[in-house]
Amino acid sequence: MRRLSIAAIGLIALGACGQRQPAVDWTPIPRPSPDDLVPQGIAYICEGRKEVAVVYAKNRASVTFGDKTWRAEYQGLDGGGFRYADATVEWTGRDELVTLRERGNQRPLAFNCRPTRRIT
């Protein structure tokens, strides 16, 4: 009887160790071309579960974070990245990892932002 208990505990422990959280199935959502005339929105989830919503259209991005919205213009970037900025903020990064930062402030408002879904 004692062997069965030890064996049962061992199986339970092995089963618990073998369980993993399911992997997040992340499919990249490409940012539209800066020249695209048709507005396209993308919702991003950032570090700390912060959300940024961005609508891209004709060299501009309307970036909403919390109760603020900024209208930023496309600034371009080398090496496959991008940058949209206005006088107060910049939305910069690559399609799969983006940061929202107040200009002149080293600490970002939102970082490690990943696109999660299309919005209208």
C-alpha positions, 0 to 999 in steps of 0.5 A: 500500500505504501508503494502505491502512495509513493508511486502515485505521488511521483506520477502526480509530481511528474505530471505537474512538472510536465504541464506548461502554459500554452504557447501564445499563438502570435501572428504578426499583423503588418503595419500598412505602408506609409503611402496607403490612403485607406485608414487601417487600425491596429491594437497593440498590447504593451508591457504591463498589459497597457494598450495602444491603438493606432490608425495609420493613413497616408503618412500619418498615425493617430496614436491613442494611449489612455485618454490621449490621442496624438496625430503623428507624421511618418518620419521613416527609419533605416533598417526596416524600422519606422518612426511616427512623431509630433512635437510631443511623442514618437511611436517608433520600432519595428512591426513586431515590437514598438515603443511610445515615448514622450519626446525628450523623456527617456522613460517610455509611456508604453514599450514592448508593444506587439500588434494583437488585432486589427481595429476600425 
